[in-house]
């Protein structure tokens, strides 16, 4: 994968590098990161040619946006692409708290997929970022709010796009069923599919990816390590933000063994596998340190023989 190659999102003027940096980890995912390390992480990505950055109000309850913005607002705005998300407002007494964020903050998220809510969310994100626009807006995890998101949130984002205040409209989710229905509305330029087209889970390949390809909707593949298990499979590995079932650990170890037979680290195969599908535009990889950014770039750039994918399929380890 040429990590610094830029490619278009749908029919928009937005372009992203093949490898993007997911910035949930610098919000203190699982353990504290701190301001200095967060800044160094974003700077390292910039140094290595990554020009697509993804944040969200949820990540660290605002920390990811403020920390990313502290670096990016000093870069030439036309030189990079930024996405953030809508659907949660940060408020005192918010009830959507998640225990995975390790650094204390005063505000907590509350769901709001109304038209006014997503417009307010975007405005507040820009304040935290210290920027005047984002390039892509993802409606974030509207699992239990499909009707409102389709009727209110998406039209509000389309209006922002038509006004030139954003470049593209997207939805980001950890499941495919609703993403398929959102794509069918005809309002999307892209989808962010987290964890659903990976070495362990190719469920997006059945219907979502072919549909997106046929309609010209770009697919951003995130969660390629399935929360960690595909970076380093072991009995206490994390899968989809919880402890990985033993059967999945065993499967990940079997995949790793095939990768090793080709001299390919599992991490490299995990990052590059989504790009084997023509519907996938880019891959987002999260990082919490400059070392992790450098490793992601190295793994994404490594040459992988096509025989590796063939052997995984022959072994029944890939669909």
KOLGUGU-64082 format. One record per residue (C-alpha): residue in three letters; x, y, z. Coordinates in steps of 0.001 Angstrom, whole numbers. Layout:
<nodes>
+------+---------+---------+---------+
| resn |       u |       v |       w |
+------+---------+---------+---------+
|  ALA |       X |       Y |       Z |
...
+------+---------+---------+---------+
</nodes>
This chain:
<nodes>
+------+---------+---------+---------+
| resn |       u |       v |       w |
+------+---------+---------+---------+
|  UNK |       0 |       0 |       0 |
|  UNK |    1240 |    3455 |    -883 |
|  UNK |     245 |    5112 |    2387 |
|  UNK |     694 |    8685 |    1146 |
|  UNK |   -1256 |    8275 |   -2102 |
|  UNK |   -4370 |   10441 |   -2060 |
|  UNK |   -7682 |    9174 |   -3399 |
|  UNK |  -11140 |   10789 |   -3706 |
|  UNK |  -14107 |   10244 |   -1416 |
|  UNK |  -17087 |    9448 |   -3622 |
|  UNK |  -17815 |   12162 |   -6137 |
|  UNK |  -16717 |   14921 |   -3755 |
|  UNK |  -13599 |   17033 |   -3924 |
|  UNK |  -12398 |   15498 |    -671 |
|  UNK |   -9254 |   13374 |    -898 |
|  UNK |   -7695 |   11132 |    1740 |
|  UNK |   -4408 |    9301 |    2044 |
|  UNK |   -4660 |    5528 |    1745 |
|  UNK |   -3639 |    5303 |    5408 |
|  UNK |   -5431 |    7586 |    7842 |
|  UNK |   -4827 |    8164 |   11535 |
|  UNK |   -7667 |    7383 |   13919 |
|  UNK |   -7336 |    9588 |   16974 |
|  UNK |   -9507 |    7833 |   19540 |
|  UNK |   -6365 |    6582 |   21354 |
|  UNK |   -4987 |   10075 |   22037 |
|  UNK |   -8221 |   10767 |   23926 |
|  UNK |   -6962 |    8404 |   26624 |
|  UNK |   -8425 |    5148 |   25345 |
|  UNK |   -7938 |    2530 |   28098 |
|  UNK |   -4996 |    4413 |   29663 |
|  UNK |   -3832 |    8046 |   29916 |
|  UNK |   -1863 |    9579 |   27058 |
|  UNK |   -1312 |   13184 |   28094 |
|  UNK |    -884 |   16345 |   26047 |
|  UNK |    2777 |   15926 |   25101 |
|  UNK |    2462 |   12368 |   23800 |
|  UNK |    -759 |   13184 |   21971 |
|  UNK |     922 |   16085 |   20166 |
|  UNK |    3959 |   13969 |   19302 |
|  UNK |    1689 |   11251 |   17880 |
|  UNK |     -71 |   13610 |   15482 |
|  UNK |    3224 |   15266 |   14524 |
|  UNK |    4779 |   11871 |   13743 |
|  UNK |    1889 |   11019 |   11431 |
|  UNK |    2400 |   14316 |    9637 |
|  UNK |    6152 |   13689 |    9342 |
|  UNK |    5489 |   10288 |    7738 |
|  UNK |    3064 |   11672 |    5158 |
|  UNK |    -335 |   10800 |    6651 |
|  UNK |   -2803 |   13507 |    5693 |
|  UNK |   -6130 |   12083 |    6818 |
|  UNK |   -7081 |   12465 |   10477 |
|  UNK |  -10283 |   11255 |   12162 |
|  UNK |  -11627 |   12467 |   15506 |
|  UNK |  -14968 |   12577 |   17340 |
|  UNK |  -16529 |   14342 |   20327 |
|  UNK |  -16856 |   10945 |   22015 |
|  UNK |  -13124 |   10236 |   21936 |
|  UNK |  -11898 |   11187 |   25368 |
|  UNK |  -15075 |   13250 |   25758 |
|  UNK |  -13530 |   16062 |   23758 |
|  UNK |   -9841 |   15411 |   24401 |
|  UNK |   -9147 |   13918 |   20980 |
|  UNK |  -10521 |   16958 |   19192 |
|  UNK |   -8718 |   19510 |   21362 |
|  UNK |   -5424 |   17622 |   21162 |
|  UNK |   -5621 |   17043 |   17411 |
|  UNK |   -6611 |   20627 |   16778 |
|  UNK |   -3653 |   21943 |   18753 |
|  UNK |   -1382 |   20395 |   16111 |
|  UNK |   -3457 |   20601 |   12934 |
|  UNK |   -4399 |   24256 |   13161 |
|  UNK |    -708 |   25086 |   12664 |
|  UNK |    -592 |   23069 |    9421 |
|  UNK |   -1654 |   24348 |    5989 |
|  UNK |   -5395 |   23699 |    5960 |
|  UNK |   -5502 |   22658 |    2321 |
|  UNK |   -2787 |   20048 |    2930 |
|  UNK |   -4834 |   17584 |    4989 |
|  UNK |   -8283 |   16066 |    5388 |
|  UNK |  -10110 |   16008 |    8703 |
|  UNK |  -13227 |   14124 |    9704 |
|  UNK |  -15191 |   14355 |   12905 |
|  UNK |  -18552 |   12999 |   13973 |
|  UNK |  -22026 |   14091 |   15026 |
|  UNK |  -24747 |   12490 |   17099 |
|  UNK |  -23388 |   13142 |   20574 |
|  UNK |  -23247 |   16443 |   22437 |
|  UNK |  -20879 |   16906 |   25369 |
|  UNK |  -22820 |   18141 |   28365 |
|  UNK |  -22531 |   18326 |   32134 |
|  UNK |  -24388 |   15327 |   33496 |
|  UNK |  -24310 |   13460 |   30186 |
|  UNK |  -25474 |    9870 |   30460 |
|  UNK |  -23504 |    8172 |   27643 |
|  UNK |  -20319 |    7806 |   29667 |
|  UNK |  -17962 |    5014 |   28665 |
|  UNK |  -15452 |    3497 |   31063 |
|  UNK |  -12860 |    3035 |   28321 |
|  UNK |  -11712 |    6679 |   28627 |
|  UNK |   -8983 |    6996 |   31242 |
|  UNK |   -8495 |   10757 |   31572 |
|  UNK |  -11043 |   12730 |   33606 |
|  UNK |  -13063 |   15505 |   31960 |
|  UNK |  -16023 |   17587 |   33096 |
|  UNK |  -18406 |   16882 |   30207 |
|  UNK |  -20021 |   13619 |   29128 |
|  UNK |  -21835 |   12696 |   25918 |
|  UNK |  -25569 |   12643 |   25330 |
|  UNK |  -27112 |   11283 |   22125 |
|  UNK |  -28714 |   13819 |   19794 |
|  UNK |  -29431 |   12955 |   16146 |
|  UNK |  -31813 |   15847 |   15557 |
|  UNK |  -31038 |   18370 |   12831 |
|  UNK |  -30348 |   21088 |   15412 |
|  UNK |  -28316 |   18624 |   17467 |
|  UNK |  -25938 |   17699 |   14675 |
|  UNK |  -25497 |   21317 |   13626 |
|  UNK |  -24683 |   22205 |   17236 |
|  UNK |  -22339 |   19237 |   17511 |
|  UNK |  -20419 |   20347 |   14434 |
|  UNK |  -20104 |   23919 |   15670 |
|  UNK |  -18843 |   22756 |   19069 |
|  UNK |  -16359 |   20381 |   17448 |
|  UNK |  -14917 |   23243 |   15410 |
|  UNK |  -14506 |   25262 |   18604 |
|  UNK |  -12611 |   22420 |   20279 |
|  UNK |  -10487 |   21888 |   17167 |
|  UNK |   -9835 |   25584 |   16665 |
|  UNK |  -10624 |   25190 |   12966 |
|  UNK |  -13220 |   26662 |   10630 |
|  UNK |  -14310 |   23435 |    8936 |
|  UNK |  -14078 |   19658 |    8760 |
|  UNK |  -13932 |   17892 |    5412 |
|  UNK |  -16092 |   14882 |    6288 |
|  UNK |  -18807 |   14490 |    8889 |
|  UNK |  -19750 |   10991 |   10044 |
|  UNK |  -23053 |   10357 |   11797 |
|  UNK |  -21659 |    8415 |   14748 |
|  UNK |  -23179 |    5089 |   15873 |
|  UNK |  -26885 |    5782 |   15243 |
|  UNK |  -27692 |    2128 |   16017 |
|  UNK |  -30794 |    2869 |   18087 |
|  UNK |  -31720 |    6055 |   16236 |
|  UNK |  -31976 |    4994 |   12597 |
|  UNK |  -35265 |    6757 |   11851 |
|  UNK |  -34206 |   10092 |   13350 |
|  UNK |  -30728 |    9941 |   11833 |
|  UNK |  -32147 |    9240 |    8371 |
|  UNK |  -34915 |   11840 |    8637 |
|  UNK |  -33031 |   14642 |   10413 |
|  UNK |  -29292 |   14155 |   10805 |
|  UNK |  -28458 |   13166 |    7227 |
|  UNK |  -30510 |   15947 |    5564 |
|  UNK |  -28834 |   18462 |    7898 |
|  UNK |  -25414 |   17186 |    6799 |
|  UNK |  -26450 |   17313 |    3143 |
|  UNK |  -27443 |   20942 |    3692 |
|  UNK |  -24008 |   21659 |    5226 |
|  UNK |  -22399 |   20014 |    2206 |
|  UNK |  -24539 |   22012 |    -213 |
|  UNK |  -23536 |   25193 |    1624 |
|  UNK |  -19854 |   24296 |    1259 |
|  UNK |  -19370 |   24031 |    5002 |
|  UNK |  -18278 |   20389 |    4748 |
|  UNK |  -17032 |   18360 |    1815 |
|  UNK |  -18800 |   15045 |    2331 |
|  UNK |  -21508 |   13191 |    4252 |
|  UNK |  -20861 |    9858 |    5924 |
|  UNK |  -22064 |    7421 |    8576 |
|  UNK |  -19746 |    5500 |   10890 |
|  UNK |  -20858 |    2293 |   12600 |
|  UNK |  -19667 |   -1025 |   13987 |
|  UNK |  -22335 |   -3013 |   12117 |
|  UNK |  -23381 |   -3434 |    8512 |
|  UNK |  -27161 |   -3848 |    8545 |
|  UNK |  -27938 |    -189 |    9244 |
|  UNK |  -25053 |    1040 |    7094 |
|  UNK |  -26651 |    -708 |    4125 |
|  UNK |  -29932 |    1109 |    4757 |
|  UNK |  -28176 |    4451 |    5156 |
|  UNK |  -26354 |    3933 |    1853 |
|  UNK |  -29695 |    3235 |     184 |
|  UNK |  -30945 |    6713 |    1164 |
|  UNK |  -28708 |    8107 |   -1563 |
|  UNK |  -27395 |   10852 |     725 |
|  UNK |  -23953 |    9415 |    1525 |
|  UNK |  -20545 |   10027 |      18 |
|  UNK |  -18846 |    7465 |    2247 |
|  UNK |  -19263 |    5062 |    5117 |
|  UNK |  -16859 |    4347 |    7939 |
|  UNK |  -17140 |     624 |    8626 |
|  UNK |  -15432 |    -258 |   11903 |
|  UNK |  -14313 |   -3820 |   12481 |
|  UNK |  -16543 |   -5389 |    9836 |
|  UNK |  -14049 |   -6034 |    7075 |
|  UNK |  -11044 |   -7522 |    8811 |
|  UNK |   -9103 |  -10766 |    8894 |
|  UNK |  -11544 |  -11973 |   11558 |
|  UNK |  -14805 |  -10501 |   10273 |
|  UNK |  -15624 |  -10075 |    6604 |
|  UNK |  -19351 |   -9485 |    7118 |
|  UNK |  -19225 |   -6169 |    5220 |
|  UNK |  -18126 |   -8065 |    2120 |
|  UNK |  -21451 |   -9828 |    1688 |
|  UNK |  -23638 |   -6830 |     807 |
|  UNK |  -22319 |   -3510 |    2092 |
|  UNK |  -19116 |   -3312 |      69 |
|  UNK |  -20669 |   -4402 |   -3256 |
|  UNK |  -23521 |   -1941 |   -2729 |
|  UNK |  -21122 |     913 |   -1976 |
|  UNK |  -19053 |      97 |   -5040 |
|  UNK |  -22102 |      44 |   -7292 |
|  UNK |  -23306 |    3423 |   -5996 |
|  UNK |  -19937 |    5170 |   -5862 |
|  UNK |  -19917 |    5425 |   -2058 |
|  UNK |  -16411 |    5246 |    -625 |
|  UNK |  -15661 |    2825 |    2200 |
|  UNK |  -13294 |    3835 |    4986 |
|  UNK |  -12196 |     694 |    6816 |
|  UNK |  -11518 |    1215 |   10513 |
|  UNK |  -11018 |   -1096 |   13472 |
|  UNK |   -8744 |   -3316 |   11396 |
|  UNK |   -7215 |   -4861 |   14520 |
|  UNK |  -10688 |   -5593 |   15961 |
|  UNK |   -9759 |   -3637 |   19117 |
|  UNK |   -6358 |   -5293 |   19498 |
|  UNK |   -6624 |   -9023 |   18930 |
|  UNK |   -5187 |   -8779 |   15400 |
|  UNK |   -2219 |   -6755 |   16614 |
|  UNK |   -1149 |   -9292 |   19234 |
|  UNK |   -3414 |  -12317 |   19768 |
|  UNK |   -3215 |  -13808 |   23251 |
|  UNK |   -5679 |  -15136 |   25859 |
|  UNK |   -6375 |  -11667 |   27320 |
|  UNK |   -6752 |   -9931 |   23936 |
|  UNK |   -9501 |   -7381 |   23341 |
|  UNK |  -12112 |   -7877 |   20616 |
|  UNK |  -14751 |   -5216 |   19908 |
|  UNK |  -13886 |   -3444 |   23179 |
|  UNK |  -14358 |   -6551 |   25316 |
|  UNK |  -12385 |   -9659 |   26169 |
|  UNK |  -11910 |  -11836 |   23096 |
|  UNK |  -13612 |  -15264 |   23118 |
|  UNK |  -11134 |  -18159 |   23177 |
|  UNK |  -12284 |  -19361 |   19739 |
|  UNK |  -11420 |  -16001 |   18185 |
|  UNK |   -8004 |  -15976 |   19844 |
|  UNK |   -7383 |  -19443 |   18404 |
|  UNK |   -8463 |  -18263 |   14955 |
|  UNK |   -6249 |  -15166 |   15148 |
|  UNK |   -3280 |  -17329 |   16124 |
|  UNK |   -3963 |  -19608 |   13146 |
|  UNK |   -4021 |  -16572 |   10837 |
|  UNK |    -775 |  -15373 |   12397 |
|  UNK |     839 |  -18742 |   11705 |
|  UNK |     -38 |  -18523 |    8007 |
|  UNK |    1279 |  -14958 |    7892 |
|  UNK |    4523 |  -16061 |    9530 |
|  UNK |    4982 |  -18752 |    6894 |
|  UNK |    5186 |  -15929 |    4349 |
|  UNK |    7436 |  -13763 |    6510 |
|  UNK |    4637 |  -11236 |    7025 |
|  UNK |    3749 |   -9819 |   10466 |
|  UNK |      95 |  -10259 |   11407 |
|  UNK |    -186 |   -6494 |   11896 |
|  UNK |     793 |   -5877 |    8273 |
|  UNK |   -1764 |   -8350 |    6974 |
|  UNK |   -4454 |   -6870 |    9231 |
|  UNK |   -3851 |   -3324 |    7992 |
|  UNK |   -3606 |   -4239 |    4325 |
|  UNK |   -6348 |   -6850 |    4041 |
|  UNK |   -9260 |   -4358 |    3695 |
|  UNK |   -7518 |   -2764 |     719 |
|  UNK |   -7802 |   -6035 |   -1195 |
|  UNK |  -11456 |   -5134 |   -1823 |
|  UNK |  -12013 |   -2549 |   -4596 |
|  UNK |  -14749 |    -761 |   -2629 |
|  UNK |  -12351 |     198 |     167 |
|  UNK |  -10815 |    3637 |    -319 |
|  UNK |   -8596 |    3882 |    2742 |
|  UNK |   -7768 |    2314 |    6070 |
|  UNK |   -7879 |    4116 |    9420 |
|  UNK |   -5469 |    2906 |   12099 |
|  UNK |   -5538 |    4246 |   15642 |
|  UNK |   -2320 |    5138 |   17438 |
|  UNK |   -1455 |    6521 |   20864 |
|  UNK |    2282 |    7185 |   20398 |
|  UNK |    4830 |    8086 |   17709 |
|  UNK |    6154 |    4514 |   17897 |
|  UNK |    2709 |    3116 |   17042 |
|  UNK |    2333 |    5554 |   14147 |
|  UNK |    5715 |    4545 |   12724 |
|  UNK |    4823 |     868 |   13081 |
|  UNK |    1487 |    1363 |   11308 |
|  UNK |    3203 |    3087 |    8380 |
|  UNK |    5836 |     356 |    8187 |
|  UNK |    3221 |   -2412 |    8284 |
|  UNK |    1027 |    -682 |    5713 |
|  UNK |    3990 |    -224 |    3364 |
|  UNK |    5257 |   -3814 |    3545 |
|  UNK |    5019 |   -5969 |     439 |
|  UNK |    2566 |   -8858 |     892 |
|  UNK |    2491 |  -11759 |   -1586 |
|  UNK |    -914 |  -12615 |   -3026 |
|  UNK |    -214 |  -16215 |   -2048 |
|  UNK |    -771 |  -15221 |    1590 |
|  UNK |   -4425 |  -14398 |     941 |
|  UNK |   -4771 |  -17580 |   -1130 |
|  UNK |   -3374 |  -19696 |    1717 |
|  UNK |   -5687 |  -18072 |    4259 |
|  UNK |   -8677 |  -18881 |    2050 |
|  UNK |   -7458 |  -22414 |    1426 |
|  UNK |   -7186 |  -22913 |    5185 |
|  UNK |  -10747 |  -21671 |    5688 |
|  UNK |   -9500 |  -18610 |    7569 |
|  UNK |  -10875 |  -16071 |    5084 |
|  UNK |  -14268 |  -16005 |    3427 |
+------+---------+---------+---------+
</nodes>
